[in-house]
Amino acid sequence: MSRYFVVTGTDTGIGKTVFSAALAGALDGYYWKPVQSGLDEETDSETVRRLSGLSAERIFPEAWRLQTPVSPHLSAEIDGVAIDPDALRLPETDGPLVVEGAGGLLVPLTRQGTYIDVFARWGQPVILCARTGLGTINHTLLSVEALRQRRIPIVGIAFIGEERSDTQTIIAEMSGVPVLGRLPVLDVLTPESLRRAFTDHFDLSLLQEGVAA
C-alpha cells in the first residue's frame, strides 16, 4: 500500500474533508491539510480530528493558515503573505498519510501556480472525490484528464452523495478509473456513523491494487 494518498475533488464543498477523515481513520494513519483558507469556523484539520478518531499528534499543522474563506491565492494576498508552493514538502511518517487539497485541482495557490502543479511535483497517488449530483460527469472526466496529462497516478474515484448508478457507471466506463466506493449522505454525522458507512461502502484492499494509468 502506498505511504501517501492525496485527496482532491472535482469542486469545493463536496465532502472530501469528511471522506479524508474516514480514510485517515480507517488507515490508522496521519492527516495533513497544507493550506487552510478560512478560520472563522471549524477548520478541515479540526473536522478530521473530530471525526477520524486520530490523536492530535496524527494531524500535521497546516503550512499556511489564512483568514478569508476564498481561493488560497486571494486569501494569502488579503492576509499580506505569500504562499511558496515549492516549500510544500510531504511530511515523513511511520504510517499512511492522507493529504487533502483545497477545492478542485486547478485552484490557484498563487497567481502563477495551482494545486495540481504541486501534486505533479509530488508524484503521489491521488484519490478523486466526486459528488453524485448533476454536472459531475463533466467535472469528473475533466479532472481525470487533467491528472493524466500531468502523469499523476490515480488510485480511483470516491463518490459522495446519494446513489446515482448510471452516473457512477458511465464515469467509470469513460474514464477507465476504478471506483473505490460511495460515501452516502449521513443524517447524523459522528465518528461512529462515519466509520460504519466507510466500512460498509469502501474496500481498503482496492488501495493495494495499483493505480489507473
Salt bridges, closest charged atoms under 4 A:
ASP28 OD1 - ARG58 NH1 3.59
GLU42 OE2 - ARG50 NE 2.91
ASP44 OD2 - LYS33 NZ 2.69
GLU62 OE2 - ARG65 NH1 3.34
GLU77 OE2 - ARG111 NE 2.66
ASP86 OD1 - ARG121 NE 3.96
GLU92 OE1 - ARG3 NH2 3.68
GLU100 OE2 - LYS33 NZ 3.75
GLU163 OE1 - ARG182 NE 2.89
